[in-house]
Amino acid sequence: MTRFLPLLVGIVLLALWETSVRALDVPIFVLPPPSLIADAFVQSFPMLMAALWETLKMTVAAFTASFVGGLALAILFVQSRLIERSFLPYAVVLQVTPIVAIAPLILIWVGVDHVERAVFILATIVAFFPILSNASFGLRSVDPGLTDLFRLYRATRWQQLWLLQLPSALPALLAGARISAGLALIGAVVAEFVAGSGEATGLAWRIVESANRLEIPRMFAALVLLSLTGLALNGLVAWIENRLLRNWHAGHQRR
């Protein structure tokens, strides 16, 4: 029964929103009622779905690149302190630098005719660090007793990595993946805002376009669609996490 509580709360909030806006006669360009937003969603469904597809492609591509690159670099960091000390500061610099500050530079480098490429690069930068930091933490959080046991049996570095470190790092890695998936979507949207429209236009540009034309119900429809996409991505990664960790410990078994 508790699973339906968020849905119930949402229905109540939508009902209050609808009645309050109509009772107070709030202008549509300030805050449209949910009924008009739903109507705008139906009317603009093909356009919004096409825009969502473009944003989702960039998000998935950026998340995949950040996951593979972050895990690979974390493995290198764990294997060599020298590599970690050499490259970790630059990874931190990318993390703390606001994406809107470097977006124009990335756009100039890749060319204004390749907006999609710029969006991919910027979204990957945003989603990269959580994977790197969580994977590094997980790879180092190995039981010392098990490490000594592997050394006792003269296991190679590759055997220790594949049979001990990576399995031990799985919970931390998946936790980083949940964060990274949301950040990849945020990065793609922010990059689309900064880069503008290209051959393929994402949801962020549709939001800007609707706001400029004062088509506020359609703008809210795009925002709702974006929020639902974020929830879906988080739910998908959480489902994968539960499947992989269902027997890891009691906390995951009770989920």
Secondary structure, DSSP 8 states (H G I E B T S, - for coil): -GGGHHHHHHHHHHHHHHHHHHHTT--TTT---HHHHHHHHHHTHHHHHHHHHHHHHHHHHHHHHHHHHHHHHHHHHHH-HHHHHHHHHHHHHHHHS-HHHHHHHHHHHH-TT-HHHHHHHHHHHHHHHHHHHHHHHHHH---HHHHHHHHHTT--HHHHIIIIIHHHHHHHHHHHHHHHHHHHHHHHHHHHHHH---SS--HHHHHHHHHHTT-HHHHHHHHHHHHHHHHHHHHHHHHHHHHHHTTT-HHHHT-
